[in-house]
Amino acid sequence: MSEDWVADARVGVPMMQMIAKQISQSKHKPRAVRQIIDQQWLDEDAKEQLRGTFHVTDGELALLKKETSDDAPGPRKRAS
């Protein structure tokens, strides 16, 4: 596969392979993966299946956001 997604599509590279290649370049950035999936010309069921496969559902992103905010340095509340 090349870096030219349109050319790949013209020569018959399956769409899921192209999506997987894009995602592999951003696999450590869940929000970027979610954005790649959301930009595809797929029906909502197919997008939801990809979100589940790559663990970028709404719930998983919310959990990730909570975990990263808990890890952020700064003043913490003391238990009283």
C-alpha positions, 0 to 999 in steps of 0.5 A, a space after each residue: 500500500 502506498 501513502 496515496 489512499 485514493 490510488 490504493 482504492 483505485 487499484 482495489 486495496 480493500 477499504 478496511 486495509 486502508 483504514 487499518 493502515 491509517 489507524 496503525 500510524 495513530 494507534 497510541 492516540 485513541 482520539 486520533 483513531 476515533 477521528 479516523 473512523 468517524 471520517 470514513 464513508 461507512 454506515 454507522 453500524 460499521 463505524 461502531 464495529 470499528 470503534 469497538 475493535 479498536 477500543 475507541 467507543 464513547 465510554 472508553 474515551 471517557 474512561 481514558 480522559 478520566 484516567 489521564 486527568 487523575 494522573 495530571 500533576 497539580 494540587 490534590 484535595 486532602 481527605 478529611 
